[in-house]
């Protein structure tokens, strides 16, 4: 059994897990051999998820705290048979009653009604979490008609589900033309046009694909009377859980479904005659992204990705829009919106910073937030502004406070780490070649293939193949017969070149 996950569990979860392990340890290894997964680790993950959900969703916070924090840590033999019986026969288990008895025996002041409501809610959540993770358990609960029964409403009664993330507090700058282009390509003004193919927004990390999709959804949500479904995948998604979340938002119970493909088919059937906007954000894998193509004939689908092959596979090349950097005026307006005090500094400094960040929306946003935090000491703010212009490390270490899927989701992440997610997907040889591209100077940084071939000391055919891979990863773009790398990617490449000792 993995030790680390268990450390995150509260006392009730630990008590359940300990009794489960004690009774099932002998069968654990047989199950692993037969099914290729660690049953105890699965139970641990389900307990952890159920605990987190219960602590968040259950309104009686004092009782939920008591169950997972204040419960005394002692042997509870009464749980042993109840836990195993619940796993083997969830439809006729007395698990609720045993849990209630444990809590009433531990906390004398609690009423039976209060405890019964808590245990019923907790067991329902735990049942759902186990069913999502364990196929064997899912089969056992698939026939329970009372388990997460969907709300039975007609299409006319349905109000739709609008899962649109909020707009950034500073607003959206310089994207009106792109938003209108997406609207035209999705044929929003004519609902009689059916089976519109998905559309993809593609571009390097930090270019603003997600923000553009959010802005589009907010502007046109009213055109989709049955709602907006949004999901963000990232490099390591859990498709089954994300599809289940869509099912819950639509009033569908997807837990009895066999796998992701079955969930996808169920959602497609449900949306067949509905008018929904489906947005699949931050796709890193074609197969995973394809699970979320659930729209019916009246739906519209938008995909965002860094990688050209994924965009082409899911949307076709003619329906891919390359998202570009901001124009200089929009970049300066964004910086001054976030840090108004920069307008009172020499304007040339602000313009130069936007140029040095090469108008990348994420970099300007992070720089603007940092400068705003230092604005009460104008001399310091001006010094930091100068450092961002002059020092590569200052630019690369700009921090995004909200974390990022695939890196740290709960801690700040640097601009360098965000940009590096695409470089990390290259093999070591290509990483070295990418780093060596930083020797080409100039603003903008462009080059011809023969120059790259000379630097890499590779045949032209091999050079072409490597540059093609960089384009597919969103690290390089063709531009007027030459090839372009964004200034901040060049900063990253120069830093990588030093680390590699090239």
PyMOL commands that set and color helices and strands:
alter all, ss='L'
color gray80, all
select helices_A, chain A and resi 3-7+11-35+39-57+61-70+77-88+90-92+95-106+112-133+135-141+176-185+209-223+239-250+260-270+286-290+308-315+317-319+328-338+340-344+347-356+361-373+378-390+392-396+415-423+428-439+449-456+460-472+487-500
alter helices_A, ss='H'
color red, helices_A
select strands_A, chain A and resi 161-162+199-202+227-232+277-283+300-305+320-322+399-400+413-414+445-447+477-479+482-485
alter strands_A, ss='S'
color yellow, strands_A
deselect
rebuild
show_as cartoon
